[in-house]
Amino acid sequence: MDFLTSNSFLLLEKSMGFLWTKQAAILDNIANAETPNYKEKVVTFEETLRSKIETAARGTSPKKDVRGILETSEFAVTEQLVSTRMDDNGVNVTTQSAEAVRNAYQLRYVMSAINTDLSVLRSAING
């Protein structure tokens, strides 16, 4: 299997897209913290992917099944319908700020992993 089309590299690619979308949703939540009737956006991907991969791992051809799951898995942006304020805004700025920092660290880690993998590939090509 080619390195750039491996399951691990595809998972890194999907993780980067998920984290980027999550960061955008968090920043949108913070920007709309004072907007009446605004519902907090939540991006989901990890739980669904984990359960699909665990199911595929128990199948007859887990490597092929996992590849198909990785290729077709997408993340979803949903609105939290719970609001605790009088103006029906469900954004907690403190929680969102902490989540933005955590997400930024995760983005940095995934980018570092991608850069490391590509550096190894570059070294192999250059000899």
C-alpha positions as CSV (number, residue, x, y, z in Angstrom):
1,M,0.0,0.0,0.0
2,D,1.3,3.4,-0.9
3,F,2.2,5.7,2.1
4,L,0.1,8.6,1.0
5,T,-3.0,6.4,0.7
6,S,-2.5,4.4,3.9
7,N,-5.2,4.2,6.5
8,S,-3.1,6.1,9.0
9,F,-2.4,9.0,6.7
10,L,-6.1,9.1,5.7
11,L,-7.1,9.2,9.4
12,L,-4.7,12.2,9.9
13,E,-6.2,13.9,6.9
14,K,-9.8,13.4,8.3
15,S,-8.7,14.5,11.8
16,M,-7.3,17.7,10.4
17,G,-10.5,18.5,8.6
18,F,-12.6,17.7,11.7
19,L,-10.4,19.8,14.0
20,W,-10.4,22.7,11.5
21,T,-14.2,22.6,11.3
22,K,-14.5,22.3,15.0
23,Q,-12.3,25.3,15.5
24,A,-14.4,27.4,13.1
25,A,-17.6,26.3,15.0
26,I,-16.1,27.2,18.4
27,L,-15.0,30.7,17.1
28,D,-18.5,31.2,15.6
29,N,-20.0,30.3,19.0
30,I,-17.8,32.8,20.8
31,A,-18.6,35.5,18.2
32,N,-22.3,35.0,18.7
33,A,-22.2,34.7,22.5
34,E,-24.5,37.8,22.9
35,T,-26.8,37.0,20.0
36,P,-30.4,36.2,21.2
37,N,-31.7,32.8,20.2
38,Y,-28.3,31.6,19.0
39,K,-27.8,27.9,19.5
40,E,-24.3,26.6,20.2
41,K,-22.7,24.6,17.3
42,V,-21.2,21.2,18.0
43,V,-19.1,19.2,15.6
44,T,-19.2,15.4,15.9
45,F,-17.0,12.8,14.3
46,E,-14.9,10.9,16.9
47,E,-17.7,8.8,18.5
48,T,-19.3,7.7,15.3
49,L,-16.0,6.9,13.7
50,R,-14.9,4.9,16.7
51,S,-18.0,2.8,16.8
52,K,-17.8,2.1,13.0
53,I,-14.1,1.1,13.2
54,E,-14.8,-1.2,16.2
55,T,-17.6,-2.9,14.2
56,A,-15.3,-3.3,11.2
57,A,-12.5,-4.7,13.3
58,R,-14.7,-7.7,14.2
59,G,-15.6,-8.4,10.5
60,T,-14.0,-10.8,8.0
61,S,-11.8,-8.3,6.2
62,P,-11.1,-5.5,8.8
63,K,-8.4,-3.7,6.9
64,K,-10.6,-3.2,3.8
65,D,-13.6,-2.4,5.9
66,V,-11.7,0.3,7.9
67,R,-10.5,1.9,4.7
68,G,-14.1,2.2,3.4
69,I,-15.2,3.7,6.7
70,L,-12.4,6.2,6.7
71,E,-13.2,7.2,3.1
72,T,-16.9,7.7,3.7
73,S,-16.9,9.1,7.2
74,E,-17.8,12.8,7.5
75,F,-18.2,15.1,10.5
76,A,-21.5,16.8,11.2
77,V,-22.2,20.3,12.6
78,T,-25.3,20.3,14.8
79,E,-26.9,22.8,17.1
80,Q,-27.2,22.2,20.8
81,L,-30.9,22.8,21.7
82,V,-30.2,23.4,25.3
83,S,-30.0,27.0,26.5
84,T,-29.6,28.2,30.1
85,R,-30.0,31.9,29.6
86,M,-33.1,34.1,29.4
87,D,-32.4,35.2,25.8
88,D,-32.2,31.5,24.6
89,N,-28.5,31.7,23.8
90,G,-26.8,28.5,24.7
91,V,-23.1,29.7,24.5
92,N,-20.9,29.5,27.6
93,V,-17.9,31.7,26.6
94,T,-15.6,30.2,29.2
95,T,-16.2,26.6,28.1
96,Q,-15.9,27.6,24.5
97,S,-12.6,29.4,25.1
98,A,-11.1,26.4,26.9
99,E,-12.3,24.1,24.1
100,A,-10.7,26.4,21.5
101,V,-7.3,26.1,23.3
102,R,-7.6,22.3,23.6
103,N,-8.6,22.1,19.9
104,A,-5.7,24.3,18.9
105,Y,-3.3,21.9,20.7
106,Q,-4.8,19.0,18.9
107,L,-4.5,20.7,15.6
108,R,-0.9,21.4,16.3
109,Y,-0.3,17.7,17.2
110,V,-2.0,16.4,14.0
111,M,0.0,18.9,11.9
112,S,3.2,17.8,13.5
113,A,2.4,14.1,12.8
114,I,1.6,14.9,9.1
115,N,4.9,16.9,8.8
116,T,6.9,14.1,10.4
117,D,5.4,11.5,8.0
118,L,6.0,13.7,5.0
119,S,9.6,14.4,6.2
120,V,10.3,10.6,6.3
121,L,8.8,10.2,2.9
122,R,10.9,13.1,1.6
123,S,14.1,11.6,3.1
124,A,13.3,8.2,1.4
125,I,12.8,9.9,-2.0
126,N,16.0,12.0,-1.7
127,G,18.0,9.0,-0.5
